[in-house]
Amino acid sequence: MKIAVLSDGAWGTALAMNLIDNGHEVVSWGPFPDYLDEMREKRENVRFLPGVKLPEALSFEADIGRAADGAGLLLLATPTQYLRGVLDKLKPHFDPQRHLLLDVAKGIEVDSWLLISEMVRQVLGPNRYAVLSGPSHAEEVSRRVPTAVVAASANPADAELVQQLFINDNFRVYTGSDVVGVELGGALKNVMAIAAGIIDGMKLGDNPKAALMTRGISEMGRLGELLGGKAQTFSGLSGIGDLIVTCTSGHSRNRHVGEELGRGKRLPEILSSMGMVVAEGVTTARGAYTLARRTGAETPIIDEIHAILYEDRNVPDAIRNLMSRSAKPE
């Protein structure tokens, strides 16, 4: 199958490599033609996936219409806050009968507070849609480290198609139908990873981090259910699986933001130092906080991370607030 990867970032590039391993024709589109030329020439994504040699079979296309033409799968790997602009560019070339859309970004759109599936439906109308998520850092997938993820779609045949396209000896794909739960698992765990990074940056130890992850998955499940997801989804790869890897890995951008906050740095300074690398959890914290208020979900960890990021709350005060909440059953 011809597959168009709509992103020049690390995750889209790593998945493109996996698809080429499986014998598919893959074209990578990105918003910056000069950077596509650089990747084509150097056979390396220097900015987002340095040190990884790109396969010769991976082609690059600066025109989104030509990239989408003849493709059966359009892989949406653009960071959430930039995705609407990409969808607007794609719309004149989108064929709802031919194209299966596969989202691999993890976030909630600012201001609209839409999940990616909702944003895609708003921009493109009725469509075939699936989401792929789980504990899967691009740096490891690109090196063919054994990885397991889940592909979810309201249409079981589309979930199975994604499974067949991606699965191989290094990349195991399960299927599911809970699109909302899988999307929220991937998005909300980034907020928890910021909290985990704060604990690491302050060198508080293992006890608080284990407690955070345990209570964090419970909080994610509560909010997820109220938004239409299934509780059991958060016990799977896109929930607890992704939470574990993002809260513990040195590859995690969101954990890095938290570490720097725990060391006393300010958010603008941290984000400036990251350049074009996106930590989705920073904006997702706003979306999660807003959706929790709308649904009435009890989300103490999300609330405190939101206060640290956007209300200038002192980190020790946030920890004190969490630890001094009223006693209750687990």
Disulfide bonds with the S-S distance in Angstrom:
none
